[in-house]
Amino acid sequence: MTRRTLAVLLLLAALVTSCGTLTGSPPDRAQPGDAASRRTPCEGTGDDFPGDVKLARCLTEWFWSQRFQESGGAYRPITRFVAYQGTNGPDCGEQPAVPENAFYCPYGHFIAYDATWLKAMYDQMGDGAVYVVIPHELGHAVQAQLVDDFSFNVERELQADCYAGAALSGLIRMGALNAEQGDEEELLTNLQAAGDPTDIWWAPDAHGTPQQRRQFFAHGYTEGAGAC
């Protein structure tokens, strides 16, 4: 992959369901030299795992700072971005970190992720895994700064998927990311496994079925953050 390339977005173009569609690039995509193609404060080439992780965090937070500013508000960046391995992650409140996970913690306003787990997905399925997981968790950080009033956890998780799609689409539209084809079948398998095996939406840890997660991501991608 090259700098700011996002293979997952081309994969998601193929994930067309009866509930939502996604095109290969968002409407009004910026072209080089356009006013909408903005310089970002994010450094690095994004051509390896550490670089892509750093870039995904920086670009996503930059996107939300722009959105909050446009709305007359101020985005509050996360306080920490913690890589851990296995069971040695930070506690969130009274809950210990678990292996093979990434999470946003409202107690301290930070994000933590199992680096071994995320690196394995990155190696197997390309940089798209990083650009889905990190924007999703930062979507929870955005929720914490807005009205976070959900009756069920699945509502919170699906909105975070929507926010992730909106952020990635917005970054492409502003010229900060480029979409490029690659690793579609592998990423499809990964996203298919990301959903809950059943539609027990009232469970306290429910995240949504694979179809629901694709639908909400696609909705944010095609319609923008305001539609989430």
N, CA, C and O of each residue as an XYZ file, in Angstrom:
912
protein
N       0.831     -1.196      0.000
C       0.000      0.000      0.000
C       0.874      1.258      0.000
O       1.996      1.239      0.505
N       0.365      2.324     -0.556
C       1.065      3.592     -0.554
C       0.458      4.499      0.497
O      -0.535      4.145      1.133
N       1.037      5.640      0.678
C       0.591      6.561      1.710
C      -0.875      6.924      1.506
O      -1.296      7.303      0.413
N      -1.644      6.797      2.596
C      -3.046      7.181      2.620
C      -3.884      6.421      1.594
O      -4.798      6.972      0.981
N      -3.554      5.168      1.428
C      -4.344      4.284      0.562
C      -5.291      3.476      1.429
O      -4.912      3.053      2.521
N      -6.509      3.252      0.971
C      -7.511      2.583      1.785
C      -8.173      1.475      0.996
O      -9.176      1.705      0.321
N      -7.625      0.275      1.073
C      -8.160     -0.845      0.308
C      -9.576     -1.191      0.736
O     -10.375     -1.635     -0.089
N      -9.903     -0.997      2.001
C     -11.205     -1.427      2.496
C     -12.355     -0.712      1.814
O     -13.443     -1.278      1.700
N     -12.150      0.500      1.363
C     -13.251      1.234      0.757
C     -13.660      0.638     -0.576
O     -14.833      0.678     -0.949
N     -12.693      0.086     -1.293
C     -13.064     -0.595     -2.532
C     -13.761     -1.906     -2.234
O     -14.645     -2.326     -2.980
N     -13.371     -2.558     -1.146
C     -14.096     -3.752     -0.734
C     -15.540     -3.404     -0.429
O     -16.460     -4.090     -0.875
N     -15.735     -2.352      0.320
C     -17.086     -2.005      0.742
C     -17.957     -1.606     -0.446
O     -19.185     -1.653     -0.364
N     -17.330     -1.219     -1.530
C     -18.109     -0.945     -2.737
C     -18.824     -2.209     -3.212
O     -19.875     -2.139     -3.849
N     -18.241     -3.360     -2.893
C     -18.866     -4.617     -3.297
C     -19.897     -5.105     -2.300
O     -20.651     -6.033     -2.595
N     -19.945     -4.498     -1.124
C     -20.872     -4.941     -0.091
C     -22.197     -4.216     -0.254
O     -22.579     -3.415      0.600
N     -22.890     -4.489     -1.335
C     -24.157     -3.847     -1.615
C     -25.283     -4.738     -1.098
O     -25.425     -5.885     -1.524
N     -26.073     -4.207     -0.185
C     -27.184     -4.965      0.369
C     -28.481     -4.260      0.034
O     -28.484     -3.148     -0.495
N     -29.573     -4.915      0.347
C     -30.877     -4.313      0.100
C     -31.126     -3.116      1.001
O     -32.035     -2.323      0.756
N     -30.312     -2.989      2.046
C     -30.518     -1.900      3.011
C     -29.577     -0.739      2.794
O     -29.763      0.307      3.417
N     -28.576     -0.867      1.943
C     -27.655      0.245      1.760
C     -26.671     -0.054      0.657
O     -26.327     -1.213      0.422
N     -26.215      0.983     -0.022
C     -25.245      0.823     -1.084
C     -24.076      1.752     -0.835
O     -24.176      2.728     -0.091
N     -22.978      1.431     -1.468
C     -21.757      2.213     -1.298
C     -21.049      2.279     -2.627
O     -20.852      1.249     -3.271
N     -20.664      3.459     -3.052
C     -19.939      3.618     -4.298
C     -18.453      3.627     -4.005
O     -18.038      3.727     -2.851
N     -17.652      3.523     -5.058
C     -16.210      3.450     -4.870
C     -15.607      4.709     -4.296
O     -14.537      4.645     -3.691
N     -16.247      5.849     -4.461
C     -15.771      7.079     -3.849
C     -16.977      7.950     -3.542
O     -18.005      7.846     -4.211
N     -16.861      8.803     -2.540
C     -18.002      9.612     -2.148
C     -18.280     10.708     -3.162
O     -17.425     10.994     -4.000
N     -19.456     11.332     -3.109
C     -19.747     12.431     -4.018
C     -18.854     13.620     -3.735
O     -18.369     13.797     -2.618
N     -18.640     14.439     -4.762
C     -17.860     15.663     -4.619
C     -16.449     15.385     -4.116
O     -15.916     16.121     -3.286
N     -15.861     14.333     -4.622
C     -14.504     13.986     -4.203
C     -13.530     15.051     -4.671
O     -13.588     15.506     -5.813
N     -12.626     15.446     -3.767
C     -11.655     16.482     -4.109
C     -10.633     15.939     -5.094
O     -10.265     14.766     -5.040
N     -10.192     16.780     -5.972
C      -9.116     16.459     -6.882
C      -7.873     17.248     -6.473
O      -7.995     18.289     -5.827
N      -6.683     16.774     -6.835
C      -5.478     17.514     -6.487
C      -5.569     18.962     -6.951
O      -5.896     19.241     -8.105
N      -5.274     19.876     -6.033
C      -5.343     21.293     -6.359
C      -6.660     21.938     -6.013
O      -6.742     23.166     -5.970
N      -7.716     21.145     -5.761
C      -9.003     21.719     -5.375
C      -8.914     22.346     -3.999
O      -8.079     21.964     -3.179
N      -9.792     23.322     -3.755
C      -9.818     23.972     -2.449
C     -10.186     22.989     -1.354
O      -9.761     23.131     -0.207
N     -10.985     21.983     -1.720
C     -11.421     21.016     -0.714
C     -10.321     20.045     -0.320
O     -10.429     19.355      0.694
N      -9.249     19.988     -1.131
C      -8.142     19.097     -0.816
C      -7.231     19.795      0.183
O      -6.354     20.560     -0.218
N      -7.418     19.550      1.462
C      -6.754     20.305      2.510
C      -5.503     19.601      3.007
O      -5.411     18.373      2.996
N      -4.556     20.398      3.439
C      -3.392     19.874      4.108
C      -3.792     19.503      5.532
O      -4.603     20.181      6.163
N      -3.218     18.432      6.017
C      -3.524     17.992      7.368
C      -2.266     18.102      8.221
O      -1.160     18.201      7.689
N      -2.428     18.084      9.534
C      -1.254     18.124     10.411
C      -0.620     16.760     10.610
O       0.304     16.617     11.411
N      -1.102     15.758      9.891
C      -0.662     14.382     10.119
C       0.617     14.091      9.345
O       0.716     14.377      8.152
N       1.579     13.526     10.034
C       2.862     13.199      9.442
C       2.999     11.695      9.289
O       2.250     10.928      9.894
N       3.950     11.284      8.483
C       4.207      9.865      8.287
C       3.739      9.390      6.931
O       2.912     10.026      6.278
N       4.282      8.261      6.523
C       3.987      7.732      5.189
C       2.849      6.726      5.205
O       2.231      6.491      4.166
N       2.555      6.131      6.341
C       1.495      5.139      6.376
C       1.789      3.934      5.525
O       0.869      3.346      4.957
N       3.070      3.539      5.417
C       3.417      2.408      4.566
C       3.821      1.174      5.362
O       4.356      0.220      4.799
N       3.566      1.187      6.678
C       3.753      0.006      7.496
C       2.752      0.063      8.646
O       2.025      1.046      8.788
N       2.712     -0.988      9.470
C       1.701     -1.044     10.518
C       1.783      0.132     11.493
O       0.766      0.789     11.712
N       2.940      0.432     12.088
C       2.989      1.580     13.005
C       2.582      2.884     12.318
O       1.898      3.722     12.904
N       3.016      3.039     11.059
C       2.673      4.258     10.331
C       1.195      4.380     10.046
O       0.626      5.465     10.163
N       0.563      3.275      9.672
C      -0.871      3.310      9.381
C      -1.688      3.533     10.645
O      -2.680      4.262     10.618
N      -1.284      2.915     11.757
C      -1.988      3.138     13.020
C      -1.913      4.611     13.415
O      -2.920      5.218     13.778
N      -0.723      5.169     13.339
C      -0.536      6.577     13.682
C      -1.347      7.478     12.763
O      -1.988      8.426     13.215
N      -1.312      7.173     11.467
C      -2.007      8.001     10.493
C      -3.522      7.895     10.630
O      -4.232      8.894     10.514
N      -4.016      6.678     10.878
C      -5.461      6.493     11.032
C      -5.983      7.287     12.214
O      -7.036      7.918     12.123
N      -5.262      7.263     13.317
C      -5.690      8.043     14.484
C      -5.657      9.538     14.169
O      -6.627     10.254     14.415
N      -4.527     10.003     13.622
C      -4.357     11.434     13.384
C      -5.390     11.964     12.394
O      -6.013     12.997     12.639
N      -5.573     11.265     11.283
C      -6.509     11.743     10.264
C      -7.950     11.731     10.757
O      -8.716     12.650     10.467
N      -8.321     10.690     11.504
C      -9.696     10.609     11.991
C      -9.970     11.708     13.005
O     -11.027     12.338     12.962
N      -9.041     11.944     13.908
C      -9.247     13.028     14.880
C      -9.241     14.384     14.183
O      -9.982     15.287     14.573
N      -8.414     14.530     13.160
C      -8.410     15.786     12.412
C      -9.749     16.001     11.724
O     -10.274     17.115     11.711
N     -10.305     14.932     11.151
C     -11.616     15.034     10.511
C     -12.661     15.528     11.503
O     -13.419     16.451     11.203
N     -12.705     14.912     12.691
C     -13.716     15.307     13.662
C     -13.472     16.702     14.216
O     -14.430     17.403     14.544
N     -12.231     17.120     14.329
C     -11.984     18.499     14.767
C     -12.527     19.491     13.746
O     -13.036     20.551     14.111
N     -12.417     19.139     12.448
C     -12.982     19.992     11.406
C     -14.501     20.031     11.496
O     -15.105     21.098     11.388
N     -15.117     18.871     11.693
C     -16.580     18.804     11.781
C     -17.109     19.577     12.985
O     -18.091     20.310     12.868
N     -16.466     19.419     14.139
C     -16.903     20.141     15.332
C     -16.740     21.649     15.131
O     -17.606     22.431     15.523
N     -15.629     22.049     14.519
C     -15.389     23.471     14.281
C     -16.442     24.050     13.346
O     -16.929     25.159     13.563
N     -16.790     23.301     12.307
C     -17.813     23.768     11.371
C     -19.171     23.920     12.047
O     -20.003     24.717     11.613
N     -19.389     23.151     13.114
C     -20.661     23.209     13.840
C     -20.622     24.183     15.009
O     -21.584     24.285     15.769
N     -19.516     24.893     15.152
C     -19.401     25.870     16.233
C     -18.962     25.281     17.553
O     -19.079     25.928     18.594
N     -18.456     24.055     17.523
C     -18.005     23.408     18.740
C     -16.508     23.155     18.717
O     -15.799     23.652     17.842
N     -16.038     22.393     19.668
C     -14.617     22.051     19.759
C     -14.484     20.577     20.095
O     -15.001     20.112     21.111
N     -13.798     19.858     19.248
C     -13.554     18.440     19.485
C     -12.507     18.271     20.576
O     -11.496     18.972     20.580
N     -12.741     17.347     21.498
C     -11.788     17.064     22.568
C     -11.010     15.807     22.205
O     -11.568     14.711     22.231
N      -9.728     15.947     21.866
C      -8.943     14.765     21.478
C      -8.864     13.761     22.620
O      -8.967     14.123     23.792
N      -8.679     12.493     22.258
C      -8.499     11.492     23.292
C      -7.213     11.786     24.065
O      -6.277     12.387     23.537
N      -7.190     11.355     25.314
C      -6.039     11.649     26.170
C      -4.908     10.653     25.996
O      -3.742     10.994     26.194
N      -5.243      9.422     25.627
C      -4.221      8.386     25.451
C      -4.621      7.464     24.308
O      -5.800      7.317     23.987
N      -3.620      6.853     23.708
C      -3.824      5.887     22.638
C      -2.890      4.728     22.954
O      -1.708      4.759     22.611
N      -3.425      3.712     23.607
C      -2.612      2.704     24.277
C      -2.573      1.399     23.488
O      -3.613      0.809     23.196
N      -1.377      0.958     23.151
C      -1.190     -0.366     22.560
C      -0.867     -1.348     23.681
O      -0.038     -1.064     24.546
N      -1.527     -2.505     23.660
C      -1.232     -3.525     24.658
C      -1.185     -4.883     23.990
O      -1.459     -5.012     22.797
N      -0.833     -5.900     24.775
C      -0.781     -7.262     24.257
C      -1.491     -8.195     25.225
O      -1.214     -8.188     26.425
N      -2.392     -8.984     24.708
C      -3.058     -9.983     25.528
C      -3.882     -9.389     26.649
O      -4.854     -8.671     26.414
N      -3.482     -9.700     27.872
C      -4.244     -9.266     29.049
C      -3.583     -8.109     29.797
O      -4.021     -7.756     30.892
N      -2.529     -7.510     29.221
C      -1.818     -6.462     29.954
C      -2.298     -5.058     29.609
O      -1.574     -4.084     29.814
N      -3.500     -4.955     29.093
C      -4.050     -3.648     28.735
C      -4.572     -2.889     29.935
O      -4.686     -3.449     31.025
N      -4.889     -1.618     29.744
C      -5.381     -0.800     30.847
C      -6.816     -1.146     31.215
O      -7.611     -1.533     30.359
N      -7.139     -1.001     32.498
C      -8.520     -1.161     32.936
C      -9.350      0.016     32.441
O      -8.840      1.116     32.227
N     -10.642     -0.246     32.266
C     -11.593      0.823     31.957
C     -12.638      0.806     33.056
O     -13.512     -0.061     33.072
N     -12.554      1.753     33.970
C     -13.377      1.675     35.151
C     -12.918      0.474     35.962
O     -11.758      0.404     36.369
N     -13.797     -0.447     36.192
C     -13.446     -1.669     36.905
C     -13.358     -2.872     35.977
O     -13.275     -4.011     36.438
N     -13.375     -2.623     34.674
C     -13.341     -3.709     33.697
C     -11.931     -3.876     33.129
O     -11.372     -2.914     32.602
N     -11.346     -5.065     33.221
C     -10.012     -5.275     32.663
C     -10.051     -5.378     31.147
O     -11.062     -5.776     30.569
N      -8.954     -5.019     30.511
C      -8.825     -5.187     29.066
C      -8.770     -6.677     28.746
O      -8.277     -7.475     29.543
N      -9.277     -7.040     27.578
C      -9.276     -8.433     27.152
C      -8.481     -8.570     25.862
O      -8.344     -7.602     25.114
N      -7.954     -9.766     25.591
C      -7.196     -9.969     24.352
C      -8.077     -9.814     23.112
O      -9.300     -9.940     23.177
N      -7.426     -9.540     21.989
C      -8.075     -9.459     20.682
C      -9.243     -8.482     20.711
O     -10.382     -8.833     20.406
N      -8.933     -7.270     21.080
C      -9.993     -6.274     21.232
C      -9.416     -4.876     21.055
O      -8.210     -4.660     21.173
N     -10.294     -3.950     20.773
C      -9.988     -2.517     20.808
C     -11.181     -1.849     21.455
O     -12.317     -2.269     21.234
N     -10.948     -0.820     22.251
C     -12.070     -0.208     22.956
C     -11.797      1.261     23.272
O     -10.655      1.695     23.419
N     -12.888      1.996     23.366
C     -12.851      3.369     23.878
C     -13.288      3.326     25.328
O     -14.271      2.663     25.658
N     -12.575      4.022     26.198
C     -12.915      4.065     27.613
C     -13.341      5.477     27.998
O     -12.538      6.405     27.906
N     -14.586      5.656     28.428
C     -15.043      6.984     28.833
C     -14.412      7.439     30.144
O     -14.386      8.633     30.439
N     -13.900      6.484     30.936
C     -13.217      6.828     32.181
C     -11.768      7.163     31.843
O     -10.894      6.297     31.883
N     -11.530      8.398     31.520
C     -10.204      8.818     31.076
C     -10.155      9.234     29.625
O      -9.155      9.792     29.175
N     -11.239      8.967     28.872
C     -11.347      9.423     27.487
C     -10.141      8.954     26.667
O      -9.430      9.765     26.075
N      -9.920      7.627     26.640
C      -8.785      7.082     25.901
C      -9.213      5.865     25.086
O     -10.296      5.313     25.285
N      -8.340      5.460     24.163
C      -8.538      4.281     23.340
C      -7.375      3.330     23.577
O      -6.225      3.754     23.688
N      -7.685      2.047     23.652
C      -6.659      1.014     23.779
C      -6.945     -0.102     22.781
O      -8.099     -0.358     22.440
N      -5.898     -0.757     22.320
C      -6.070     -1.828     21.343
C      -4.989     -2.878     21.540
O      -3.852     -2.562     21.890
N      -5.358     -4.125     21.311
C      -4.415     -5.230     21.347
C      -3.594     -5.167     20.061
O      -4.085     -5.501     18.983
N      -2.340     -4.735     20.186
C      -1.511     -4.511     19.007
C      -1.192     -5.804     18.268
O      -1.097     -5.805     17.041
N      -1.026     -6.895     18.991
C      -0.739     -8.174     18.332
C      -1.914     -8.612     17.477
O      -1.731     -9.078     16.352
N      -3.113     -8.465     18.007
C      -4.335     -8.809     17.282
C      -4.516     -7.941     16.049
O      -4.794     -8.451     14.963
N      -4.359     -6.623     16.212
C      -4.565     -5.723     15.087
C      -3.485     -5.912     14.032
O      -3.761     -5.828     12.835
N      -2.251     -6.168     14.474
C      -1.159     -6.394     13.528
C      -1.422     -7.669     12.720
O      -1.129     -7.714     11.526
N      -1.973     -8.703     13.364
C      -2.274     -9.934     12.644
C      -3.307     -9.690     11.547
O      -3.173    -10.211     10.440
N      -4.329     -8.905     11.849
C      -5.326     -8.578     10.824
C      -4.702     -7.746      9.716
O      -5.003     -7.938      8.537
N      -3.836     -6.825     10.100
C      -3.146     -5.970      9.127
C      -2.304     -6.828      8.174
O      -2.333     -6.632      6.959
N      -1.558     -7.776      8.741
C      -0.702     -8.637      7.918
C      -1.517     -9.536      6.997
O      -1.116     -9.795      5.863
N      -2.659    -10.012      7.483
C      -3.461    -10.961      6.712
C      -4.371    -10.284      5.705
O      -4.635    -10.830      4.633
N      -4.855     -9.085      6.049
C      -5.921     -8.498      5.241
C      -5.646     -7.077      4.770
O      -6.515     -6.453      4.161
N      -4.454     -6.554      5.039
C      -4.126     -5.242      4.522
C      -4.439     -4.112      5.483
O      -4.992     -4.333      6.561
N      -4.083     -2.899      5.086
C      -4.204     -1.745      5.980
C      -5.649     -1.352      6.241
O      -5.917     -0.562      7.146
N      -6.594     -1.892      5.458
C      -7.992     -1.551      5.672
C      -8.475     -1.882      7.067
O      -9.344     -1.186      7.592
N      -7.929     -2.944      7.694
C      -8.351     -3.309      9.042
C      -8.089     -2.170     10.022
O      -8.923     -1.882     10.881
N      -6.946     -1.529      9.896
C      -6.601     -0.405     10.781
C      -7.550      0.756     10.562
O      -7.960      1.414     11.519
N      -7.906      1.016      9.300
C      -8.742      2.168      8.982
C     -10.233      1.915      9.193
O     -11.061      2.777      8.896
N     -10.568      0.747      9.702
C     -11.931      0.481     10.159
C     -11.982      0.470     11.681
O     -12.846      1.110     12.282
N     -11.045     -0.265     12.312
C     -11.055     -0.411     13.766
C     -10.852      0.923     14.472
O     -11.611      1.262     15.381
N      -9.848      1.676     14.070
C      -9.539      2.918     14.789
C     -10.619      3.980     14.585
O     -11.031      4.592     15.570
N     -11.101      4.235     13.370
C     -12.214      5.185     13.240
C     -13.474      4.754     13.989
O     -14.227      5.606     14.462
N     -13.714      3.451     14.103
C     -14.868      2.987     14.871
C     -14.715      3.379     16.338
O     -15.651      3.908     16.937
N     -13.552      3.126     16.917
C     -13.352      3.473     18.329
C     -13.374      4.977     18.541
O     -13.884      5.452     19.556
N     -12.832      5.725     17.605
C     -12.913      7.184     17.718
C     -14.343      7.669     17.544
O     -14.702      8.741     18.030
N     -15.160      6.883     16.853
C     -16.586      7.201     16.795
C     -17.212      7.183     18.175
O     -18.094      7.991     18.466
N     -16.766      6.268     19.033
C     -17.255      6.247     20.411
C     -16.785      7.483     21.176
O     -17.514      8.006     22.018
N     -15.576      7.947     20.887
C     -15.090      9.168     21.529
C     -15.930     10.370     21.124
O     -16.164     11.273     21.928
N     -16.380     10.379     19.879
C     -17.275     11.446     19.416
C     -18.617     11.358     20.136
O     -19.161     12.370     20.577
N     -19.140     10.151     20.252
C     -20.409      9.968     20.967
C     -20.343     10.537     22.374
O     -21.307     11.133     22.854
N     -19.209     10.353     23.035
C     -19.056     10.817     24.413
C     -19.112     12.333     24.519
O     -19.359     12.871     25.598
N     -18.883     13.029     23.404
C     -18.906     14.490     23.404
C     -20.229     15.043     22.884
O     -20.444     16.255     22.860
N     -21.100     14.146     22.473
C     -22.422     14.538     22.011
C     -23.460     13.923     22.946
O     -23.132     13.592     24.085
N     -24.666     13.767     22.508
C     -25.703     13.144     23.326
C     -25.517     11.634     23.260
O     -25.761     11.010     22.227
N     -25.086     11.063     24.363
C     -24.841      9.621     24.422
C     -25.974      8.970     25.202
O     -25.800      8.567     26.352
N     -27.120      8.872     24.572
C     -28.318      8.379     25.236
C     -28.892      7.222     24.437
O     -29.745      7.420     23.572
N     -28.424      6.015     24.726
C     -28.843      4.841     23.985
C     -29.552      3.876     24.925
O     -29.137      3.685     26.068
N     -30.614      3.279     24.433
C     -31.323      2.277     25.228
C     -30.602      0.933     25.195
O     -30.662      0.168     26.158
N     -29.914      0.645     24.073
C     -29.244     -0.640     23.905
C     -27.835     -0.419     23.360
O     -27.593      0.526     22.609
N     -26.914     -1.291     23.742
C     -25.534     -1.168     23.298
C     -25.411     -1.266     21.786
O     -24.560     -0.604     21.191
N     -26.252     -2.087     21.153
C     -26.155     -2.251     19.715
C     -26.370     -0.917     18.997
O     -25.782     -0.688     17.940
N     -27.199     -0.040     19.552
C     -27.414      1.275     18.942
C     -26.116      2.088     18.967
O     -25.766      2.756     17.993
N     -25.425      2.018     20.081
C     -24.158      2.735     20.215
C     -23.130      2.210     19.217
O     -22.424      2.989     18.576
N     -23.051      0.892     19.089
C     -22.051      0.294     18.208
C     -22.336      0.582     16.737
O     -21.419      0.874     15.969
N     -23.589      0.501     16.351
C     -23.918      0.753     14.949
C     -23.735      2.221     14.582
O     -23.357      2.533     13.453
N     -23.997      3.122     15.521
C     -23.718      4.525     15.229
C     -22.221      4.754     15.074
O     -21.801      5.546     14.230
N     -21.409      4.068     15.880
C     -19.960      4.188     15.729
C     -19.508      3.671     14.368
O     -18.585      4.231     13.776
N     -20.138      2.616     13.861
C     -19.855      2.156     12.497
C     -20.215      3.233     11.481
O     -19.479      3.474     10.524
N     -21.340      3.866     11.699
C     -21.777      4.938     10.803
C     -20.776      6.094     10.832
O     -20.406      6.631      9.788
N     -20.345      6.469     12.033
C     -19.358      7.545     12.166
C     -18.047      7.173     11.473
O     -17.405      8.022     10.855
N     -17.649      5.900     11.577
C     -16.417      5.465     10.922
C     -16.527      5.615      9.405
O     -15.603      6.103      8.754
N     -17.659      5.192      8.850
C     -17.867      5.361      7.417
C     -17.867      6.814      7.004
O     -17.303      7.167      5.968
N     -18.497      7.665      7.808
C     -18.548      9.089      7.498
C     -17.165      9.716      7.541
O     -16.829     10.543      6.693
N     -16.359      9.327      8.525
C     -15.016      9.887      8.635
C     -14.151      9.498      7.439
O     -13.457     10.344      6.875
N     -14.190      8.235      7.055
C     -13.373      7.792      5.933
C     -13.827      8.428      4.623
O     -13.005      8.831      3.800
N     -15.139      8.513      4.439
C     -15.664      9.168      3.246
C     -15.259     10.635      3.221
O     -14.839     11.150      2.185
N     -15.385     11.308      4.365
C     -15.022     12.716      4.437
C     -13.552     12.943      4.144
O     -13.197     13.917      3.480
N     -12.685     12.053      4.633
C     -11.251     12.195      4.379
C     -10.925     12.003      2.904
O     -10.033     12.668      2.377
N     -11.637     11.101      2.234
C     -11.458     10.956      0.789
C     -11.941     12.211      0.064
O     -11.273     12.717     -0.838
N     -13.100     12.700      0.469
C     -13.667     13.881     -0.188
C     -12.746     15.094     -0.042
O     -12.662     15.928     -0.944
N     -12.062     15.184      1.091
C     -11.156     16.309      1.333
C      -9.756     16.068      0.771
O      -8.871     16.912      0.906
N      -9.567     14.921      0.147
C      -8.277     14.651     -0.479
C      -7.209     14.162      0.475
O      -6.033     14.133      0.114
N      -7.591     13.772      1.701
C      -6.611     13.313      2.676
C      -6.349     11.825      2.571
O      -5.325     11.351      3.062
N      -7.244     11.070      1.943
C      -7.088      9.644      1.717
C      -7.422      9.331      0.272
O      -8.236     10.007     -0.357
N      -6.774      8.290     -0.243
C      -7.080      7.792     -1.571
C      -7.577      6.360     -1.464
O      -7.055      5.578     -0.669
N      -8.566      6.017     -2.245
C      -9.076      4.645     -2.282
C      -8.391      3.886     -3.408
O      -8.249      4.390     -4.523
N      -7.974      2.675     -3.099
C      -7.280      1.848     -4.088
C      -7.707      0.398     -3.921
O      -7.895     -0.075     -2.801
N      -7.857     -0.294     -5.019
C      -8.322     -1.669     -4.974
C      -7.270     -2.598     -4.376
O      -6.070     -2.397     -4.562
N      -7.739     -3.621     -3.654
C      -6.815     -4.619     -3.132
C      -7.381     -5.391     -1.964
O      -8.108     -4.837     -1.139
N      -7.055     -6.660     -1.889
C      -7.390     -7.523     -0.750
C      -8.878     -7.581     -0.467
O      -9.280     -7.675      0.693
N      -9.711     -7.526     -1.507
C     -11.149     -7.461     -1.275
C     -11.703     -8.719     -0.599
O     -12.454     -8.622      0.371
N     -11.337     -9.891     -1.107
C     -11.928    -11.113     -0.568
C     -11.526    -11.336      0.891
O     -12.344    -11.757      1.709
N     -10.236    -11.046      1.215
C      -9.790    -11.218      2.582
C     -10.493    -10.257      3.530
O     -10.881    -10.640      4.634
N     -10.656     -9.014      3.103
C     -11.321     -8.030      3.948
C     -12.797     -8.353      4.097
O     -13.389     -8.109      5.148
N     -13.394     -8.903      3.044
C     -14.794     -9.310      3.134
C     -14.977    -10.356      4.227
O     -15.935    -10.299      4.998
N     -14.053    -11.310      4.287
C     -14.122    -12.330      5.329
C     -14.007    -11.703      6.709
O     -14.719    -12.092      7.636
N     -13.108    -10.729      6.846
C     -12.926    -10.057      8.126
C     -14.174     -9.296      8.558
O     -14.593     -9.387      9.712
N     -14.765     -8.551      7.638
C     -15.947     -7.771      7.985
C     -17.145     -8.671      8.239
O     -17.991     -8.363      9.078
N     -17.219     -9.774      7.521
C     -18.316    -10.715      7.746
C     -18.257    -11.276      9.161
O     -19.288    -11.496      9.797
N     -17.032    -11.504      9.649
C     -16.857    -12.062     10.993
C     -17.014    -11.019     12.087
O     -17.093    -11.371     13.264
N     -17.061     -9.743     11.722
C     -17.110     -8.695     12.730
C     -18.467     -8.585     13.403
O     -18.564     -8.069     14.517
N     -19.511     -9.058     12.748
C     -20.848     -8.928     13.307
C     -21.193    -10.044     14.279
O     -20.503    -11.061     14.352
N     -22.257     -9.838     15.013
C     -22.744    -10.855     15.938
C     -23.335    -12.032     15.158
O     -23.925    -11.831     14.096
N     -23.185    -13.248     15.669
C     -23.731    -14.411     14.954
C     -25.251    -14.467     14.950
O     -25.837    -15.156     14.115
N     -25.899    -13.760     15.863
C     -27.359    -13.720     15.890
C     -27.813    -12.274     15.993
O     -26.996    -11.366     16.148
N     -29.108    -12.069     15.908
C     -29.648    -10.709     15.990
C     -30.256    -10.442     17.367
O     -31.302     -9.801     17.476
N     -29.596    -10.936     18.417
C     -30.065    -10.663     19.782
C     -29.635     -9.242     20.142
O     -28.642     -9.043     20.842
N     -30.372     -8.284     19.667
C     -29.975     -6.883     19.762
C     -30.046     -6.328     21.175
O     -29.464     -5.277     21.445
N     -30.743     -7.002     22.083
C     -30.871     -6.472     23.432
C     -29.721     -6.896     24.351
O     -29.648     -6.436     25.491
N     -28.826     -7.761     23.877
C     -27.699     -8.200     24.699
C     -26.801     -7.014     25.045
O     -26.620     -6.127     24.211
N     -26.232     -6.974     26.257
C     -25.418     -5.823     26.675
C     -24.137     -5.647     25.881
O     -23.548     -4.566     25.889
N     -23.693     -6.708     25.186
C     -22.481     -6.596     24.378
C     -22.766     -6.707     22.880
O     -21.840     -6.927     22.099
N     -24.007     -6.561     22.468
C     -24.368     -6.699     21.058
C     -23.747     -5.592     20.221
O     -23.724     -4.427     20.618
N     -23.239     -5.982     19.045
C     -22.647     -5.021     18.113
C     -23.418     -4.913     16.800
O     -23.154     -4.014     16.001
N     -24.359     -5.812     16.573
C     -25.079     -5.824     15.306
C     -24.628     -6.977     14.434
O     -23.490     -7.436     14.534
N     -25.527     -7.446     13.576
C     -25.193     -8.522     12.650
C     -24.259     -7.999     11.563
O     -24.144     -6.785     11.392
N     -23.578     -8.896     10.814
C     -22.736     -8.431      9.718
C     -23.486     -7.519      8.745
O     -22.945     -6.505      8.302
N     -24.721     -7.874      8.414
C     -25.493     -7.047      7.491
C     -25.766     -5.670      8.081
O     -25.670     -4.664      7.378
N     -26.106     -5.617      9.366
C     -26.370     -4.330     10.003
C     -25.121     -3.465     10.035
O     -25.190     -2.263      9.779
N     -23.990     -4.062     10.347
C     -22.755     -3.284     10.441
C     -22.357     -2.739      9.074
O     -21.921     -1.592      8.971
N     -22.503     -3.547      8.025
C     -22.229     -3.053      6.674
C     -23.198     -1.935      6.309
O     -22.812     -0.933      5.707
N     -24.462     -2.122      6.682
C     -25.478     -1.136      6.340
C     -25.174      0.213      6.976
O     -25.243      1.246      6.310
N     -24.839      0.209      8.261
C     -24.608      1.469      8.959
C     -23.304      2.126      8.506
O     -23.235      3.349      8.388
N     -22.265      1.314      8.252
C     -21.034      1.879      7.711
C     -21.310      2.537      6.364
O     -20.879      3.663      6.114
N     -22.029      1.828      5.501
C     -22.346      2.358      4.178
C     -23.190      3.614      4.266
O     -23.015      4.538      3.471
N     -24.107      3.658      5.230
C     -24.956      4.841      5.393
C     -24.113      6.064      5.736
O     -24.308      7.135      5.162
N     -23.178      5.908      6.667
C     -22.299      7.020      7.000
C     -21.397      7.406      5.852
O     -21.132      8.587      5.624
N     -20.922      6.398      5.124
C     -20.025      6.650      4.007
C     -20.704      7.445      2.890
O     -20.110      8.368      2.332
N     -21.935      7.089      2.569
C     -22.615      7.728      1.454
C     -23.358      8.995      1.847
O     -23.520      9.893      1.020
N     -23.817      9.088      3.104
C     -24.653     10.211      3.506
C     -23.950     11.215      4.418
O     -24.428     12.339      4.570
N     -22.842     10.840      5.019
C     -22.112     11.759      5.882
C     -22.507     11.655      7.344
O     -23.485     10.999      7.701
N     -21.720     12.321      8.182
C     -21.883     12.211      9.643
C     -23.245     12.701     10.119
O     -23.791     12.174     11.089
N     -23.788     13.692      9.453
C     -25.078     14.223      9.880
C     -26.201     13.227      9.795
O     -27.227     13.385     10.457
N     -26.019     12.183      8.976
C     -27.064     11.161      8.817
C     -26.957     10.059      9.863
O     -27.816      9.179      9.923
N     -25.915     10.097     10.687
C     -25.702      9.036     11.678
C     -26.509      9.282     12.952
O     -26.445      8.484     13.888
